Amino acid sequence: MKSPAQRREQLQSRFDALKDRLRRIETELDSHHTKDWEDLAVEREPDEVLQDLGVAGQLEMRQIEVAFDRIGAGEYGVCTKCGEAISEERLDLLPHTPFCRNCAT
């Protein structure tokens, strides 16, 4: 069983990776400098996918921040819906989850 400090470290590592990914996405989205409208349209085709990845990354970062709060409050690993313990296997897969398997479905 991982300690709250180990979980915090795991979450911080994921948070840092997401932050770096969002920075790279932002750089890519800002990199279009073509003046020609047709070329610009072609350059911007993958932007929607990048924006969706950015939104998903921001959401996960917010979930991680909430998990940090739960660790600080001593409530980490407890389902926020039913109050039961969240399984270690579930926390290994989704360390930021606030729900046990049953409440997540």
N, C-alpha and C positions, 0 to 999 in steps of 0.2 A: 504494500500500500504506500502510495506516495504521500509525503507530508505536504501541508499547505505551502511551505517554502519551495518545495520542488515543483508544485503546480504553478506557483507564481512565476518561477523561473521559466517553465514551459510556456506559460501564457505570454510572458514578456518577450521571449524569443519569437513567438508567432506575431505579436504586435509589431515588433521591430521589422520583421520581414514584410508585413503588410504595409507598413509605413514606407519602406523602401520601394515596394512595388507601386504604391500610389504616386510616389514622387516620379518614378520612371514613366508611368502612364500620363501624368500631367505634362512632363517634358515632351513626350511623343505628341500629345494633343496640341501643344503650343508650337510644334516644330514646322507647321505648314507655312511656307513663305512664298509659294507660287503666286504670281500675279494673274496668270491666265486662268480664267474661270473653269475651263474644261479640265485642265491639269489639276486644279485645286479640288474639283469634284472627285476625280479619281484618287487623289491623295487622301481624301477624307472618308472614303468608303469604309475602312475598318474602324473609324472613330466611334461608331455606335457600340461596337463590341468592347472597345477599350473603356468607354463610359460605363457600360454595364458592369465590367470587371471592377471599375473604380467604385461604383455604388455598392457592390457586394463587399468589397474590401472595407469600405467605411462602416458598413453595417456590422461586419465581424469585429472591427476595432471597437465599436461601441459596446458590443456584447462582451468583449474582453475587459473593457473598463468596468462594466457592471460586475464581472467576475472578480476583479480586483477589490471592488467594494465589499462583495460577499466574503472574500478571504479576510479582509480587514475587520469585518463584523463578526467573524467566526461562524458564518453561515454557509461557507462554501461546501459543496458536496451534498447539500440537503435540497430536495426539490422544493421550489418556491410555491408549488401548487398544492401538494399533498403533505409535505413535511417529511417524507420518507427519504432515506439515504439514496443517493444516486450511485449506481454501481461503478466500481473501479474501471471496468471495461468500457463503459459509456464515457467516463471522464477521460480515459486514454484517447478515445476517438474524437470527442468534442469537449475539450477541457473548459470551454466557456459556457456550456449548457446549464441553464437554470432548472431543467426538468428531468425527472427520472424517465425511463423508457415508457412506462405506462401513461404518464401525463403528457408526454410529447406526441403521442398518437392521437 
